[in-house]
Amino acid sequence: MELLRPVSATLISMEPTADRNPRRRLFVTCPGPAAVETPVRVTRISVHGCMIADLEGLPSASAQTWLKFPGKEPMRILAEPAPRGGLTCSFTQSLYPAEIETLVAHGTHEVRRSERPRPRCTLL
């Protein structure tokens, strides 16, 4: 899906010599000193991968890479250089179509709760 408005994300890359077996949970709070975080713009996305445009410092071919969208956990990607300085990414686990719709939706959709209290059932 070609996006009219790029989606901002963070590309996290880490050389394999920095830590042999990085745990995924560490990236939820802090990627660690060996990881390099780069803000990126995603211009095309599908359930299997995405396209990152205008990336200055491409990660090396041996680096482990993750992509973090706002409000989501970092997901593991396989990245290859693309023409014009971009990056073609393949997700290791495919996204659901509903996740893509949430990422590309314009604005935030806040669920509003009703002001009236709900009736409760109690058993006597």
Long-range contacts (C-beta under 8 A, 24 or more apart in sequence): 1-44, 1-45, 1-46, 1-100, 1-104, 2-43, 2-44, 3-42, 3-43, 3-44, 3-45, 3-104, 5-104, 5-106, 6-41, 6-42, 6-43, 6-53, 7-41, 7-42, 7-45, 7-69, 7-103, 7-104, 8-39, 8-40, 8-41, 8-42, 8-70, 9-39, 9-40, 9-41, 9-42, 9-52, 9-67, 9-68, 9-69, 9-70, 10-37, 10-38, 10-39, 10-40, 10-67, 10-68, 10-74, 11-37, 11-38, 11-39, 11-40, 11-52, 11-55, 11-59, 11-65, 11-66, 11-67, 11-68, 11-87, 12-36, 12-37, 12-38, 12-65, 12-66, 12-67, 12-68, 12-74, 13-38, 13-59, 13-60, 13-63, 13-64, 13-65, 13-66, 14-63, 14-64, 14-65, 15-60, 15-62, 15-63, 15-64, 16-62, 16-63, 16-64, 22-64, 24-73, 24-74, 27-66, 27-68, 27-73, 27-74, 28-73, 28-74, 31-74, 40-67, 40-87, 42-67, 43-86, 45-100, 45-103, 45-104, 46-100, 47-91, 47-94, 47-95, 47-96, 47-97, 47-100, 48-90, 48-91, 48-94, 49-77, 49-88, 49-89, 49-90, 49-91, 50-89, 50-91, 51-82, 51-86, 51-87, 51-88, 51-89, 52-82, 52-86, 52-87, 52-88, 52-89, 53-84, 53-85, 53-86, 54-84, 54-85, 54-86, 55-85, 55-86, 55-87, 56-85, 58-85, 58-87, 65-89, 69-103
